[in-house]
């Protein structure tokens, strides 16, 4: 009997598989009802949608009538760092505003709430001239969509953004309310928010209090949202139905097998080498001192996270069993397309066309990697200035869109002049990384490597450029931007001289890559339309950093020869710290001082983190986890290591969403941070 019960438990997640990041217009309510005995109605969906907010790179939600917003600490990390300084390190030591007056305005942070959605696919398709090739078709669609966005923005006063779903099979316009006055209210210490840091990242069991609180203001007063999520009154239990409401960044589940294999064999290994060089340069800068470590903590966290993500994705693409299922699904669709004369005429050759374009992308992947590598203040800034001057040399009607609009041009000029002083100390490491990338990926004999290095080592070439260039001087930049563009094109600054040699090569490379991508996009659209014709809306689109809803339940999974525990507790947090003893600091398991001082005040058996079968990916960080009452029961902050393959496929047996338990947040606010005023606001008591 014991073996039978265990076997049943092991397959339970598969039997209850709840795959999908569903758009709010196409939630499979009948399927949810059949599996879980309950499904949300339109009022429930509208409520959670209007309670959700989008952060830069993440998600969040309104959790009080006075505009309080909950998200992850790691989503807020950059903004917490932005309002910190050497004397007030809110990342390291945490922050609690005791009053509204103490809440800290965060410059540059804007949040978005999705108010309306409109399918404009037909209007966009009608703009394509008969007989247009792939590139002409893509250009016509882009122009039509841009015109619709401009028209709707003027008409509604909302922030209207184009959304492509099903690889171009559907085109929507999402209309958002933009919140530009956002203030920091509370953040725990980084050491407890990211307990275990990179060692524990993507692992389970986990003990991360990964949350932060902000507040939206409007006209100088706390914003009163029409909807906000009520805090759970009872918590969540094993087997309970859960929903995540957030903005998954990107999945590639509808890509072709040829695209996935190219990432497995070429693109991802190239990206991993680049990330490894990047984190090495950040670590080299961070070890110079405590302030340097503070300045790059957000960047280093992001790079280390990305390295683990891409590693997990690549491992997933090497999983022969899983990829055989992906290939079988593609063959099934191709067979159905070939069996239908109309579909075959439209998409029958599309897989081959994509494969041809992907083969060319693979051949130029190493060179293309340099397009995203020019991120230094000196070299990247010089290339941007060169492109600006080149564009201004053209007749007005031939210039790019940014140069046709006065407001956009003013913004571009402001960005060209702006210098971030925090980046100055990192510049030697960044430049050396660019030089090393060219040498290692292209080889010493490649023309672009020869231009960059000039026969020197990466370190010597970076030092020479740093010593000779004055392009990081904001006064010089302002003079160049506001003056005659010929002065930029004829300037003898070594960075601008280098930019004149590099920019044409980079621009030619970019144009080639864009042409290949146009071919791929056109044929993926044809495949997407064929998929629609065959399967209808029974499938969900790939993630596009737009609002989605996933459903699942609190479930275990097989882990290291046993079953994963569904919850962790405060007791587990203290046990993990204590078990490392003197080595805790080295491994990032040392608790901040006040957590040791307040331990006896806590109910150590309060649930801390939990796992569910919800289908999530990067961008879902900060997503509220809600129950069928629409109450907030948790906060999604990560996936387990097995879930990294989720970019390409969902494995219901082991993919798990990791969340902070809502009960843990209240317990910590009350007994560790003495923030009873926030507990009262969150609970409405």
SULFEN-V239571 format. One record per backbone hydrogen bond with DSSP energy under -0.5 kcal/mol. NH is the residue of the N-H (numbers start at 1). CO is the residue of the C=O. Records with the same first field share a line. If there is no record, write none. Layout:
NH: CO + CO
This chain:
5: 1
6: 2
7: 3
8: 4
9: 5
10: 6
11: 7
12: 8
13: 9
14: 11
15: 11
16: 12
17: 14
22: 20 + 549
26: 23
29: 27
32: 28
33: 29
34: 30
35: 31
36: 32
37: 33
38: 32
45: 41
46: 42
47: 43
48: 44
49: 45
50: 46
51: 47
52: 48 + 49
53: 60
54: 112
55: 53 + 58
57: 55
58: 55
59: 621
60: 53
61: 70
62: 51
63: 68
64: 68
67: 64
69: 214
70: 61
71: 212
76: 72
77: 73
80: 76
81: 77
82: 78
83: 79
84: 81
85: 88
90: 88
93: 89
94: 90
95: 187
97: 185
98: 96
102: 99
103: 100
104: 184
105: 103
106: 182
107: 105
109: 106
111: 179
112: 54
113: 177
115: 113 + 175
116: 175
118: 173
120: 118 + 171
121: 171
124: 120
125: 121
126: 122
127: 124
128: 125
129: 127
132: 129
137: 133
138: 134
139: 135
140: 136
141: 137
142: 138
143: 139
144: 140
145: 141
146: 142
147: 143
148: 144
149: 145
150: 146
151: 147
152: 148
153: 149
154: 150
155: 151
156: 152
157: 153
159: 176
160: 158
161: 174
163: 172
165: 163 + 170
168: 165
169: 165 + 166
170: 165
172: 163
173: 118
174: 161
175: 116
176: 159 + 174
177: 113
178: 176
179: 111
180: 178
181: 217
182: 180
183: 215
184: 104
185: 213
186: 213
187: 95
188: 211
190: 91
192: 189
193: 189
194: 190
195: 192
196: 588
197: 194
199: 196
200: 196 + 197
201: 197
203: 200
209: 192
210: 208
211: 209
212: 71
213: 186
214: 69
215: 183
216: 67
217: 181
218: 221
221: 218
223: 216
225: 223
229: 62
231: 682
232: 632
239: 554
240: 237
242: 552
243: 626
244: 550
245: 624
246: 244 + 548
247: 619
248: 246
249: 618
250: 618
251: 543
252: 647
255: 252
260: 256
261: 257
262: 258
263: 259
264: 260
265: 261
266: 262
267: 262
268: 263
269: 263
270: 266
271: 267
272: 268
273: 269
274: 270
275: 271
276: 272
277: 273
278: 274
279: 275
280: 276
281: 277
282: 278
283: 279
284: 280
285: 281
286: 282
287: 283
288: 285
289: 286
293: 289
294: 290
295: 291
296: 292
297: 293 + 294
300: 296
301: 297
302: 298
303: 299
304: 300
305: 301
306: 302
307: 303
308: 304
309: 305
310: 306
311: 307
312: 308
313: 309
314: 310
315: 311
316: 312
317: 313
318: 314
319: 316
320: 318
323: 319
324: 320
325: 321
326: 322
327: 323
328: 324
329: 325
330: 326
331: 327
332: 328
333: 329
334: 330
335: 331
336: 332
337: 333
338: 334
339: 335
340: 337
341: 339
344: 340
345: 341
346: 342
347: 343
348: 343 + 344
350: 347
351: 347
353: 349
354: 350
355: 351
356: 352
357: 353
358: 354
359: 355
360: 356
361: 357
362: 358
363: 359
364: 360
365: 362
368: 364
369: 365
370: 366 + 367
371: 368
372: 368 + 369
373: 370
374: 370
375: 373
380: 376
381: 376
382: 378
383: 379
384: 380
385: 381
386: 382
387: 383
388: 384
389: 385
390: 386
391: 387
392: 388
393: 389
394: 391
398: 395
399: 395 + 396
403: 400
404: 401
405: 401
406: 404
409: 405
410: 406
411: 407
412: 408
413: 409
414: 410
415: 411
416: 412
417: 413
418: 414
421: 419
423: 420
424: 421
426: 423
427: 423 + 424
429: 426
430: 426
431: 427
432: 428
433: 429
434: 430
435: 431
436: 432
437: 433
438: 434
439: 435
440: 436
441: 437
442: 438
443: 438 + 439
446: 443
450: 446
451: 447
452: 448
453: 449
454: 450
456: 453
461: 457
462: 458
463: 459
464: 460
465: 461
466: 462
467: 463
468: 464
469: 465
473: 470
474: 472
477: 473
478: 474
479: 475
480: 476
481: 477
482: 478
483: 479
487: 484
488: 484 + 485
489: 485
490: 486
491: 487 + 488
496: 493
497: 493
498: 494
499: 495
500: 496
501: 497
502: 498
503: 499
505: 501
506: 502
507: 503
508: 504
509: 505
510: 506
511: 507
512: 508
513: 509
514: 510
515: 511
516: 512
517: 513
518: 514
519: 515
520: 516
521: 517
522: 518
523: 519
524: 520
525: 521
526: 522
527: 523
528: 524
529: 525
530: 526
531: 527
532: 528
533: 529
534: 530
535: 531
536: 531 + 532
538: 535
539: 536
545: 248
546: 248
548: 246
549: 22
550: 244
552: 242
554: 240
555: 553
559: 562
562: 559
564: 557
568: 609
570: 606
571: 604
573: 569
574: 570
575: 571
576: 572
577: 573
578: 574
579: 575
580: 576 + 577
581: 577 + 578
583: 580
584: 581
587: 583
588: 585
589: 584
590: 584
595: 592
596: 592 + 593
597: 593
598: 594
599: 596
601: 598
602: 598 + 599
604: 602
606: 603
608: 568
610: 659
611: 566
612: 657
613: 553
616: 614
620: 617
622: 636
623: 620
624: 245
625: 634
626: 243 + 624
627: 631
630: 627
632: 230
633: 625 + 631
634: 625
635: 660
636: 623
637: 658
638: 658
640: 656
641: 202
643: 640
644: 641
645: 642
646: 643
647: 644
648: 645
649: 645
651: 649
652: 650
654: 651
655: 651
657: 612
658: 638
659: 610
660: 635
661: 608
662: 633
664: 661
665: 661
666: 662
667: 663
668: 664
669: 665
670: 666
671: 667
672: 668
673: 668
675: 669
676: 674
678: 675
679: 675
680: 676
681: 677
682: 678
683: 679
684: 680
685: 680
